[in-house]
Amino acid sequence: QVQLVESGGGLVQAGGSLRLSCAASGTIFGINAMGWYRQAPGKQRELVATITRSGRTNYADSVKGRFTIGKDNAKNTVGLQMNSLKPEDTAVYHCNAQQLGNDYWGQGTQVTVSS
C-alpha cells in the first residue's frame, strides 16, 4: 500500500501562484509514475500533470506553460508549481501514484482562484 499526503492548497487571486506538494510513504517500491489530477464541482476528475520515475512529463493542454511538475526520488515527493492561476483552475487537486498496475490517491487539497 502507498499512502499519499498532499499539502499547499489555498486561496489565491487570479494571476497568482501556488505550490502543491505530495509525499509518498508505505510500500513505495515500484512506483513508476506520480502526478496530479483535479476535480471541480460537477465535473469529472481530469489529468493535470504526470511525471515518470525517469523524469518524463505530461501536461494537460490547459496548464501547459503555467504549471511545472517536479519530483525528488530520494524523498519520494512530487511537487506542482502553479503560476498564472485562473479561476477555472479552481478544484480539489489529488496526488496520484502508479505502482505495479495499481493507482493510489491522496485525499486532495483545495485550490481556489478568485477573479
C-alpha positions in Angstrom: 0.0 0.0 0.0 1.1 3.5 -0.8 -0.1 6.5 1.3 -0.1 9.9 -0.3 -0.4 13.2 1.6 -0.9 16.5 -0.2 -0.2 20.0 1.1 0.0 23.5 -0.2 -3.5 24.3 -1.4 -5.3 27.6 -0.6 -6.9 30.7 -1.9 -5.2 32.9 -4.3 -6.1 35.8 -6.7 -6.1 35.3 -10.4 -2.6 35.6 -11.8 -1.1 34.4 -8.6 0.9 31.3 -7.8 0.7 28.3 -5.5 2.9 25.2 -5.0 1.5 21.8 -4.1 3.5 19.0 -2.6 2.8 15.3 -2.2 4.7 12.9 0.0 4.5 9.1 -0.6 5.1 6.6 2.2 4.4 2.9 2.8 5.4 0.3 0.3 6.9 2.7 -2.3 9.0 0.2 -4.2 7.8 0.0 -7.8 6.2 3.4 -8.1 6.8 4.2 -11.8 4.8 7.4 -12.1 3.3 10.1 -9.9 1.1 13.0 -10.8 -1.7 15.4 -10.1 -5.3 15.3 -11.1 -8.1 17.8 -10.3 -11.8 17.7 -9.9 -14.0 20.8 -10.0 -17.6 20.7 -8.6 -19.9 18.9 -11.0 -17.1 17.8 -13.3 -15.1 14.6 -13.7 -11.6 14.2 -12.4 -9.1 15.3 -15.0 -5.3 14.9 -15.5 -3.2 18.0 -14.7 0.3 16.7 -15.0 2.3 13.5 -14.5 6.0 12.6 -14.2 7.6 9.2 -14.6 10.4 7.8 -12.5 12.8 8.6 -15.3 11.5 12.2 -15.4 9.3 12.2 -18.5 6.4 14.7 -18.0 3.0 15.1 -19.5 0.7 18.1 -19.1 -2.9 18.9 -19.8 -3.2 21.4 -22.6 -5.0 23.8 -20.3 -1.9 24.1 -17.9 1.0 23.9 -20.3 3.3 26.8 -19.9 1.8 27.7 -16.5 2.3 24.6 -14.3 5.5 22.7 -13.7 5.7 19.2 -12.1 8.9 18.0 -10.4 10.0 15.1 -8.2 12.5 14.1 -5.7 13.0 10.3 -5.9 15.2 10.2 -2.8 12.4 11.9 -0.7 9.5 10.2 -2.6 7.8 13.6 -3.2 6.3 15.2 -6.2 5.5 18.9 -6.5 3.4 21.1 -8.7 4.3 24.7 -9.2 1.3 26.6 -10.5 1.8 30.1 -11.9 -0.6 32.5 -13.7 -3.5 30.8 -12.0 -7.0 31.3 -13.4 -10.5 31.0 -11.8 -11.0 27.9 -13.9 -8.1 26.2 -12.1 -10.3 26.1 -9.0 -10.7 22.5 -8.0 -9.6 19.8 -5.5 -6.2 18.6 -6.5 -5.4 15.0 -5.9 -2.0 13.3 -5.9 -1.7 10.0 -7.7 0.9 7.2 -7.7 1.0 4.3 -10.1 2.6 1.2 -8.8 2.6 -2.2 -10.5 -0.7 -1.6 -12.2 -2.4 -0.1 -9.2 -3.5 3.5 -8.7 -3.2 5.2 -5.3 -4.8 8.6 -4.4 -4.4 11.2 -1.8 -7.3 12.9 0.0 -6.9 16.0 -2.1 -6.2 19.7 -1.4 -8.5 22.6 -2.3 -7.2 25.2 -4.7 -9.4 28.3 -5.1 -8.6 31.1 -7.5 -10.6 34.3 -7.2 -11.3 36.6 -10.1 
